[in-house]
Each structure stands twice: as C-alpha cells, then as structure tokens.
C-alpha cells in the first residue's frame, strides 16, 4: 500500500493553480488523472455553459461527477491511485454561490478524496487570470463577482489549505506532498461528502437575482 492517499482532489478558486498542479500531482503519485467532466460530456458542457439556468448547469455538472465517480471507484477498487482537479465540493460551492436553490444530499457511498484547498493572494490570482489564454464564459465571469460566497460555501468541507502565493508549481507540489493528511483535517479520508445536512441547504433566490440577465 502507498504511504499517501489513494484518492486526492484539488479545490479552489480560478487561478489558484488546480489545472497546473493536478497532472503534476498525478505523476508524482503514479496516479490516474480522472477528468471530472468526462469526454462524452464535453460537447454538451459548452452548450449548457452558454445558457443562464444555474440549476440546469448544476444538475449537468453533478451528472458528470457521478459518471466520473464510477470510473474513480473502479480504479480505487483495483488499487490504482486517482487524482482529480476538483470534485463535488467545487460543484456545490460554486453553484451555491451562483444562487442555485437545489438542496442536495450526496450518497455516502461516493469515493472520498483527501482534498487540498489551493488559495492565493487576490492580486496574484488576478494576475494569473489576466495572463491566461483561455476563453472566459458567462459563468466564469459571474463567479468572479461572488468569490467571497464561494469561499464561504467551501468552508464546511474538510480540506487541507495550501497557499500557492509566490510559489512556483514545483514548490506547490512539494507543499502538497509534505502535507500531513492524518492531521487536523484527516476526516476528509473517511467522512462522507454531504454527511452534514447543513452543508448543502437550498440557497435563497435573492442571492442570484442581481447576477442574472
């Protein structure tokens, strides 16, 4: 058995380093990097993201995640380590911040990752975003107006905080590898996502009103 978690996830706001670090962590762990929006979902993803229905978008991403969870479970059953760039926590935190009113309780049988919450000083995060050569969707722009809400919605999830400010990718990777996953937040390994009903209550409709056209 490896001396590191078999299943690890990265969470955090855009620009904190998830997409850069995830393949590096997978390589370091000799793990499979599983996309949490599987390839078969990608064409529909672009269509869903063009629309303005936050509940429809949330349901789409949950469906993709449940499909990915089946693949993750197969790898873990075979003893193969898995890394993902975000998991259910991101979907739930982002859509809650965006105003989704669905109350979601996730099944306790889902594979449970050890999760690293990547954070970054806001000025540096915005510099990173400005340097990106990636299309910015309506939802990306919307999330940037409610980052405090996203952070608040992340708070109840058990995660290990990793500050990526002023660190190069190799230094971030080393910080993750050196994290004591049996420390203060070791319940990320064993406690079901959504086990606490207060994590996932419906969000009042007024939270999203100003952001919708």
Secondary structure, 3 states (H helix, E strand, C coil): CCCCCCEEEEECCCCCCHHHHHHHHHHHHCCEECCCCCHHHHHHHHHHHHCCCHHHHHHHHHHHHHHHHHHHHHHHHCCCCEEEECCHHHHHHHHHHHCCCCCCCCCCCCCCCEEEEEECCHHHHHHHHHHCCCCCCHHHHHHCCCHHHHHHHHCCCCCEEEECCCCCHHHHHHHHHCCCCCCCCHHHCCCCCCCCHHHHCCCCCHHHHCCCC
